[in-house]
Amino acid sequence: MKTHKVNITAEKRALGTRELNGLIRRCVRGALKSEGAELPCEINVLLTDEEGIRTLNREYRDTDKPTDVLSFPMFDLTPGEPLREEDADPETGLIPLGDIAISVPRAREQAAEYGHSEAREAGFLTVHSVLHLLGYDHTDEGAERACMRERERAILEELKLTRDA
């Protein structure tokens, strides 16, 4: 059986480390498993800096400011619904779920601000973004947001990336 493929690109050499790349792969695969994504998927992750994510945010969201993470889903999925085999790329057999961009400096800053490890923050941003690729959203302050936050918490707990770990 094919496994999920996680392609990681660091825009600048200093942004990607073997440990960070391994953590991101573990979080992507953990989130997909927890969400029941049994068909093999492909996700691209870009590790960037403040200026890189600001450029992406401006170009794709018309928001001229940096952020911590951006998600670019390939499909308009509904949370909890199974993935469809017909969405797989015929050449690779993988379902291309989309792209993620993470600001590594922002993740480091937020870890310090929130008082937890950089690994926990990078893991949270990765899981958060994977859930967006799977159709979750938090545009409202009600049920959608609460559901997404609960899934993030549960997945991070499964990955042993809690705030106090």
N, C-alpha and C positions, 0 to 999 in steps of 0.2 A: 504494500500500500504506500502511495506517495505521501510525503509529509508536507507541512506548510513551509513555504519558502519566504524568508525575510531578507531582502536586499538592503544593506545599509551603506550609505555613502556619507562621508564626512566632507563638508565643503572646504574645510581647512584641516590640515593634518592634526593640529593640536586638539581638535574637537572630538575625535574618535579614539577610543582606547579599546583594547581587547576586552577589558572588564565591562565597559559600558555596552559594547556591541553584544556581548554574551547576555547581559541583563535585558537588553531590549528584545533579543530573540526569545528569551525565556518568558518575558511578559507578553509578547505577541502570541506565542504559542499557548501560554496559559490562559489568556483571555479567550482565544478561539475555542480551546477545549472546554472551558467553563460555559461558554455560550452554545455549545453543542455543534460547532462547525466541524462536521466530520469529513466533508469533502476537502481535498487539498487546495489551499489558498496561497496567493502571493501578495505580499505587501512590501512596498518600497518605503524606506525611512531615510530622510535627509537630516543629518546633524548639521546645524547651522549656528550662526551667531546672531546678535541683535539686529545688525543691518540686513543680513540675509532674510530673517523672518519678517522684518519690517517691509522689505521689498515684496515678498510673497503676499503679505497681508494687504499691501497697497494694490498690487496687481489683480488679486483674485477676490478681495473682499471690500475694496474701496475704503480701507481703513489705514491711514498713514501713521501707524505707530507699531512698535514691536509688541509681540505677545509671547506666550510660552510655547504653545503648540498649535499646529494647524492640521486639519484633516481634510483630505480630498477624496471622498468616496467615489468609486466607479459606478455603483448602482444605488438606486433608491430603495433600500431594504427596509423591512419592518422587523423591529427587535423580536427575537424569539422564533421567527419563521425560519425553516430550514433553507439552506442555500440550494440553488438549482444547478443540476449538472449541465444544463444547456448554456449556462453563463461561463463555463470553463473555456479557456483559450484552446482551440483545437490542436495547436502545435505543442503546448506544454502540458495540457491536461489540468492546469491550475486555474482557479477562479481568481482573477485579478481584483482584489477588493478595493485597492486604491493606494494613496500615498499619505505619508505622515511627515511633517517637518517639526523638529524639536529644536528650540533655542537652548543650547547647552549652557551658555552663561546665565540665562534666565532661570533654568532649572537649578543651578548652583545657588543663585541668589535666593530663590524661593525656599530651598531646603534650609538655608540659614535663617531666613525670616520666620519660617514655620517651626523651626526647632527640631527637624528630623534629618535623616541622612540624605545625601545626594542620591543614593541608590533608590530610596523610597520615593523621592520626588520624580526621578527619571522613570521609575516604574509606574507611578501614578499617571504621569503625562502619557506614557505609552498605552496603558490600559484604557485611559480616557479616550484617546484617539482611536484605538481599535473599536471601542464601542460606538463611536461616531460612524466608522466605516460599516458597522453592522446595523446602522439605522437608528441608534439611540440619539436623543437630543435633549437639550436642557434650555430651550428657548423660553419656556414658561417657568414660572416660579412654583408650579404646583406638582402634579402627578408625574409628568415626564421627568422633571429634574430629580424628584425624589427616587424614582425608579432607577435612573442612571446612577445616582450617587450610591444607592444600595448595591447595585451590581459592581461598581468600582470597589466599594468596601469589601464585598465578599471575595472578589477575585484577588485583590491585594492580600487579603487574609490567607487565601489558599496559597499564594506565592510567598507567604511569610514576609511581606513588606508593609507591616503595619507602622503607624506613626511612632510607636514606642519600641519597635524592634531594633 
